[in-house]
Amino acid sequence: MRKPVKPLVLLTILSFFFLNSDAQLKLPIANGIASDVKKVIEDYPNRFINLMGEVMLQHAQSTDYHCNFKVNGAEETFITRYSAKREGVVSWQALMLTTDDFDEVKKKFRSFYNQLNNLPVNVGQKHFRLNGEYTLPQEEMKFTAVLFTLDPTDEAAKKLKVELSLQYQAPMEWRIKILIY
């Protein structure tokens, strides 16, 4: 009795594709912030209007709004719209971590940097990559920031800023924030 070769080869090839696809779904990227930050950046041309929720606080020169988009791992997110002569001055901010452990915050800062550096993003119809030079946090400095630029640079890219900051706040608190403005 002779077994047909074609169905066995086809079955082997199909099982290879299904097994390979399943392995790709188990990547640990789902816990990262890159895709969430990418969505926020892509709404920048709309001045974050698609992410803006209800008013939180009103100041003399600005208004803070709740962000209706949940960023993975963020303790709080909000959007600030500034009262200025030019319309559309707006910023987005996410508080990612608050801790008294400098070693923990240093590791997390590096992790966030690694997720954001070289992140491909779209602003309008153009494609860019975030590029920033890593700065090693030092406990005695009390403040560290990485300012990411968009590569390649053009007029739209010059206005958009993405910042990762680490700051000490008394009495014993370290905070990591991501800002887009």
Secondary structure by P-SEA (a helix, b strand, c coil): ccccaaaaaaaaaaaaaaaaaaaaaaccccccaaaaaaaaaaaccccccccccccccccccbbbbbcccccccccccbbbbbbccccccbbbbbbccccccaaaaaaaaaaaaaacccbbbbcccbbbbbbbbbbbbbccccbbbbbbbccccccccccbbbbbbbbbcccbbbbbbbbcc
